[in-house]
Amino acid sequence: MEYIKHLSQHDDAGTILNDLMKSYGKDVWDYAFILTKRREAADDLMQDVFLSAFQQIHSFRGDSSVKTWLLRITRNKSLNFLKSAFIRKVTLVDRVFSKATVISAEQEMINHIQAQEIWNIVMTLPTKYREILLLEAHYAYTEQEMSALLEIPVGTIKSRLHRARTKVDQALKEADNG
């Protein structure tokens, strides 16, 4: 809350937007991308999220962290984007590439292939499962934080996490056997 108060005291709107974007831009973009599966949409949504956040900065109550607040705005805008008639007709999907830890060239290639295989599976899951895995694996959100962000009960969070992990595990086993 103090962070927002500090930012909102600046006279320069550019400073506020710049600071928010530097601090949370990657998180907002990643989240928009995982929900939409489209790089261009993530770019547009990120700009829209920060513009909205700036316009609503005085309504921030401090019930959550600034990051959670921004991710909630991102989620709402992403879901609205996906509901639009235009986007339902568009089927292009970019691939996700994961950065592997460099140990050796051989290990790097193995890690890259495994990470890509997992991300490809995750990207085929319904949004509610992709989203929950991203929040847990990438953002390290607790079940309580996910519950607050998604505005659903903790029990539903646990259930979705279990189902998402099961679906990924099943898909990996099928890939290994096929």
C-alpha positions in Angstrom: 0.0 0.0 0.0 2.8 2.3 0.8 4.3 1.6 -2.6 1.1 2.9 -4.3 0.9 5.9 -2.0 4.5 6.7 -2.9 3.8 6.3 -6.6 0.6 8.3 -6.6 2.3 11.3 -5.0 4.5 11.8 -8.1 3.3 14.5 -10.4 4.7 12.8 -13.4 2.3 10.1 -14.8 5.2 8.7 -16.9 7.2 8.0 -13.8 4.4 6.1 -12.2 3.7 4.0 -15.3 7.4 3.4 -15.9 8.0 2.2 -12.3 5.0 -0.2 -12.4 6.0 -1.6 -15.8 9.6 -2.1 -14.8 8.6 -3.8 -11.6 5.8 -6.0 -12.9 5.8 -5.9 -16.7 7.3 -9.4 -17.2 4.8 -10.9 -14.7 1.8 -9.3 -16.4 3.0 -10.2 -19.9 3.7 -13.9 -18.9 0.3 -14.2 -17.3 -1.5 -12.7 -20.3 0.4 -15.0 -22.6 -0.3 -18.2 -20.6 -4.0 -17.3 -20.6 -4.3 -16.2 -24.3 -1.5 -18.3 -25.9 -0.8 -15.3 -28.2 2.3 -13.1 -28.0 0.6 -10.1 -29.8 -2.4 -10.3 -27.4 0.0 -10.4 -24.4 1.7 -7.3 -25.7 -1.6 -5.4 -26.1 -3.0 -6.7 -22.9 0.1 -5.7 -20.9 -0.3 -2.1 -22.2 -4.0 -2.1 -21.4 -3.4 -3.5 -17.9 -0.9 -0.8 -17.0 -3.1 2.0 -18.4 -6.1 0.7 -16.4 -4.0 0.3 -13.3 -2.8 3.8 -13.6 -6.3 5.1 -14.1 -7.5 3.2 -11.1 -4.5 3.7 -8.9 -6.5 5.6 -6.3 -9.0 2.7 -6.0 -6.3 0.3 -4.9 -7.3 -0.6 -1.3 -4.2 -2.6 -0.4 -6.2 -5.8 0.3 -3.5 -7.7 -1.7 0.0 -7.0 -3.1 0.4 -4.7 -6.0 1.5 -7.7 -8.0 -1.7 -9.6 -7.2 -3.8 -6.5 -8.0 -2.1 -6.2 -11.4 -2.4 -10.0 -12.1 -6.1 -9.8 -11.3 -6.6 -6.9 -13.8 -4.5 -9.0 -16.3 -6.7 -12.0 -15.7 -10.0 -10.1 -16.2 -8.7 -8.4 -19.3 -7.4 -11.6 -20.8 -10.6 -13.5 -20.2 -12.6 -10.7 -21.7 -10.2 -10.8 -24.7 -10.8 -14.5 -25.1 -14.6 -14.0 -25.0 -14.6 -11.6 -27.9 -16.1 -12.8 -31.1 -13.0 -11.9 -33.1 -10.6 -13.9 -31.0 -12.7 -17.1 -31.1 -12.1 -17.1 -34.9 -8.4 -16.8 -34.6 -6.5 -20.1 -34.1 -2.8 -19.2 -34.4 -0.8 -20.2 -31.3 2.8 -19.4 -30.6 5.0 -21.9 -28.9 6.5 -21.5 -25.5 10.2 -21.9 -25.2 11.7 -22.5 -21.8 15.2 -21.4 -20.8 17.1 -24.4 -19.6 19.9 -24.3 -17.0 23.3 -24.7 -18.8 25.2 -27.6 -17.4 26.6 -29.1 -20.6 25.5 -29.0 -24.2 24.0 -32.5 -24.0 22.2 -31.7 -20.7 21.0 -28.4 -22.0 19.5 -30.1 -25.0 17.8 -32.7 -22.8 16.4 -30.0 -20.5 15.2 -28.0 -23.4 13.4 -30.9 -25.0 11.8 -31.9 -21.6 10.8 -28.4 -20.8 9.3 -27.8 -24.3 7.4 -31.1 -24.0 5.9 -30.1 -20.7 5.1 -26.6 -21.9 3.4 -28.0 -25.0 1.3 -30.3 -22.8 0.5 -27.4 -20.4 -0.6 -25.2 -23.3 -3.1 -27.8 -24.5 -4.8 -27.8 -21.1 -8.0 -25.8 -20.5 -7.3 -22.3 -19.3 -8.3 -23.0 -15.7 -5.6 -25.7 -15.5 -2.9 -23.8 -17.4 -3.5 -20.7 -15.2 -3.3 -22.6 -11.9 0.0 -24.4 -12.9 1.5 -21.1 -14.0 0.6 -19.3 -10.7 2.1 -22.2 -8.7 5.2 -23.0 -10.8 6.2 -19.6 -12.2 4.9 -17.2 -9.6 5.2 -19.5 -6.6 1.8 -18.3 -5.3 0.4 -20.1 -2.3 -3.1 -21.7 -2.5 -4.4 -18.8 -0.5 -2.9 -16.2 -2.8 -4.3 -18.1 -5.8 -7.7 -18.2 -4.2 -7.6 -14.4 -3.6 -6.5 -13.7 -7.2 -8.9 -16.1 -8.9 -11.7 -15.3 -6.4 -12.5 -19.0 -5.9 -12.3 -21.2 -2.7 -9.0 -22.8 -1.6 -10.7 -26.2 -2.1 -11.2 -25.4 -5.7 -7.6 -24.4 -6.1 -6.5 -27.7 -4.6 -8.8 -29.6 -6.8 -7.7 -27.8 -10.0 -4.0 -28.2 -9.1 -4.5 -32.0 -8.6 -6.4 -32.3 -11.9 -3.9 -30.2 -13.8 -0.9 -32.2 -12.5 -2.7 -35.5 -13.2 -3.5 -34.4 -16.8 0.2 -33.4 -17.4 1.4 -36.6 -15.8 -1.0 -38.7 -18.0 0.1 -36.9 -21.1 3.8 -37.4 -20.3 3.2 -41.1 -19.8 1.3 -41.4 -23.1 4.1 -39.6 -24.8 6.7 -42.0 -23.3 4.7 -45.0 -24.3 3.7 -43.8 -27.8 
